[in-house]
Amino acid sequence: MTEFDGLPMLRSPVAVAAFEGWNDAADASTAAVEHLEQVWDARKVTELDPEEFYDFQVSRPTVTMAEGETRSIEWPSTKFMVASPPGAERDVVLIRGIEPSMRWRTFCEQILEVCHSMEINKVVLLGALLADVPYSRPLPISGGATEVGAAERYKLVPTRYDGPTGIVGVLHDAATRADLEAVSFWVHVPHYANNPPCPKATLALLHRIEDVLDIPVPTADLEEETAEWEERVRAAAEQDAELGEYVRELEERSQDAGIQPLSGDEIAKEFEKYLRRRGGSPGPTAGSW
């Protein structure tokens, strides 16, 4: 493959990105990118130097054993992988990393510089947030797009959120300012079933990637894992009368008025009693991108 400035020359590439941390409820969005890396046999082409973006006491490097003796240190970073999906006329650049601790604007500039070098003109950003939704219904996807009509084409639920955002929201804005086409998909993860993994949320994001790229995405075992996940949540709801009633209320609401994203305050009011019983922090909530 021909190289340009150390990076491969690609065929009409599109980037798909996700980041661990605040943007990644139940690890659903990074799991989607990792899934694509595996099913499309992606190969690493470059990564960002983590030195200026992370507090290593927060995002610590890890030590692993190689060949039984040699110790290798893996630093937190953002990696760029290139995939050539079978039968597709374009390549896909998969970007997966950790939300940085500092210098977000510089971080976004460096990501977009790599995208520019690989002649990427569209970036698909993935996120996952906690929401007041029934596990038994299709999980809503909210988000936004720079292209006129894209929100309707991709069936995005409009957001009413105002408040703190994560690196996905900042990168979306930076891409837009750099005249790149950007689309963000945020899957709504049931807050009462937010322990990772959440295969149903990951699968929902992969279906939207299929829509954008117009190519099939192998789902591997995700369909079966989704059915097993739903069965576990159903069993928990049957054993907990309060949770079961809460889920039934959510199902009725979705049937009567359709699922609409709620603000963080609205969600907090809805399940205040639930959190008080079990403890825990809700994290990012519907529309917080």
N, C-alpha and C positions, 0 to 999 in steps of 0.2 A: 504494500500500500504506500502511495506517495505521501511524504511527510512535508509539512510546512511549519517552520518554527518549532519543530519537535512534536507537533500535533498532527493527527491524521487528516487528510482531505476526505470529506464525507459526502454522501449523497443526500441532498436536501434535508439535513438533519433537524430533528426536533429534540429539545431537552425536556426531561421529566425530573423534577427535583422534590426531595423531602428531607426533613431535618428532625432529628431526635430532640426531645425536650418538650417545651410548653406547647408546641404546635402539633403534638403527636399523641393524642389520647389513645390509650390501649396499644401504642406502637403501631397503629393501623396504617399510617401513611408511609413510614419507612419500611414497613413490611411489604407494601405494594412495590416499592422500588427494588427491594431486595429480591422479591419474587421475579421481577422482570430480569434482574441480573442473572438469575439461575436458569429460567426457562429459555432465555435468549443467549445464554453462554457469553455474557458480556466480558470484555477485557478492559483492564484498567489502562488509562492513557496518561493521567496526571492527577495531582492533588494539590490543594492549597497548603502552604506552610502554616502550621497551626500556631507558631510562636507568638504572633501578635494578636491573636483572636481569642485565646482561651486562658482562663485561670486554671492552671493544672492542679490546684487543690480542690477545685470543683469538678472539673472533667479530667480525672487522673489518667495518665498513661497506664497501660497494662503490660505485664510481663508474661511471656509464654515460652515454653520449651520447644526448641526445634532440634530434630534429629536426636532426641533423648538427652542432649547435653547443652547445646548452645542456647543461651537465653536471649530472647528477642523482645525489644520494647516496641509496642504499638502505640503511637501517639494519636490523640483525638484529632480528626481532620475531616476535610470534605473531599471526597474522591469523585473523579469523573471516569465513568465506564462507558465504553462504546459497544452497542449491540447492532447486529444486522439481522433483524427478524426474517425468518424464512419466507420467501415469496414477496417480501416488501420491496418497494422501489426507493425506500429511504432508510437512512440509519437513525438510530435513537441514542442520544447521549443521556445516560442515567447519572444523576447527581445525588449523592447521599452523604449526609454529614450530621453534625451536632450543632444546634443553635449556639452561635458564639457568645462568649461572655462579654466581649467589648469590641469596639471599632466596627460597628455594624455597617456603616456606610462604606468603609474601605473593603470590608468583607464582600459586600454586594458588588462593588466596583471590580474586584478581582474575579468574581464568578462571571460577571458579564464580559470581562476582558477575554476570558477563556472561551466563552460562547462566541464572541466576535471572531476570535482566531479560528474557530471551527466553522464559521459562517452559519451559525444557528440564528434563525429569525423568529422562532416561536419557542416559548418556554411554558411548560405545564407545571404548575406548582400544586403540591398535594399537602393537605393538612387534615387533622382529625380533632374534633372538639366534643366535649361532654354536652349532652342535650337531654331534653325532656321528651323522649320518644319511646314508643313501644318496640321491644325487641322483635316482636312477631310480624311487624310490617316492614316493607322495604325502607331502608335507612335513608333519610333525606340527604341531599347534597346541596350545600349552599356555596356561594362563591361569587366570582366576578370575572369579567373579560374585557379586554381593550377593544376587541373587534365588535362592531355594531351587529346586533342580532345573535351573537354567540351565546348569550345567557339563555335566550329562548331555544336555540338549537340544541343546547346541551341540557336543557330542563333544569337550570339552576334555580334554587329557591332564593329569592332576594333576601338580603340581610338588613336588619334595622339596628345593627350594633354600632355603638360609639364607645370607645374606651381603649385600654392598652392593647397593643398588637404584638405579634411575634415576628420572627425573621421572615416567615413566608409572606406576611403582609408588606414588610419593608422591601423585600426583593421584588415583589409584584410591582410596587410603585417605582422602584429603580429601573426595572425592565421597561416599564411604560415610558419613563422619562428618556430612556435610551432608544426609543422608537422600535423596541422589540414587541411583537405580539405576545401578550401574556394572558393566560387563563388560570384561575385558581379553583380547585375543587376541595371543599371541606366536607368530609363525611361526619354525620351526627351520630355519635356513639352513646348508647343508653348509659346514663350516669350511674345507674344501679348495677351495671354489669361491665365495669370499665377495667377489670383486671386483664392485662394482655395475656395471650393474643386475642384479637377480635376478628376472626376470619371473615365474618359477614361484612364488616366495615371495609376491610382490605379488598374484598371481592367487589364491593360497590365502586370503589375507586378504580379498580382495574377495568370495569365495564365502561367508565367514562374515558379512560385512556384509549380504549378501543374506538370510542366515538370520535375522539380527536384525531387519532392516527389513521383511522379507517383500515385497520388491520386486526386480525384475530389475536387475542392474547390467551395462550394456554393457561387453564386454571389449575392444572395438576390436581391436588387433593383438596383444594379450597372449598369446593361444593360440599364434599362429605364433611369436612371440618366445620363448615357453617351449620349444617344440619345437627351435628353433635353439639355445637355451641348453643344453638337454640334449645335443644333438649335439656341441656344443663340449666339454662336460665329458667325454662319452663318448670323444671323440677324444683328449683329454688323458690319460685313464685308459689308453687303448690304447698310447699312446706312453711311458708311465711305468709300468714293471712294478710298482714298489712301490705306487704310487697305485692301480693296477688291482686288485692283491690286497687292498688296504685296502678298496676299495669293495665287492668281492665278499664280504668278511667282514661288512661292514655290511648287505649285502642278505640274507645268510644269517641274521644275527641278527634282522633285522626279520621274516623268515619264521618263524623258530622260536619267538620269544618276544614278538613285537610290539615296536614302537618305544616305549621309555620314556625320558623325559628323564633325563640324567645330571647329577651335580653338576659344578662346575667342576674339582674335583680328579680326578674320574673321567675326564672328557674329556681333561684334561691328560696323564694316564697313557696313555690310548689312543693319542694321536697325538704323543707326545713325540719320537719319532724323526723323524716327518714335519716337525715344526716345526724341529727341529735342522738338518735338511737345507736347509730353505728360509728359515728365519728368520721374523720377524714376530710380532705380538702377537695372541692369540686374542680379546681384547676380552670383551664380555659373553657368557656361556655359558648353557647350557640352564637355564631356570627363574630366571634372574637378573632378576626383575622385582619 
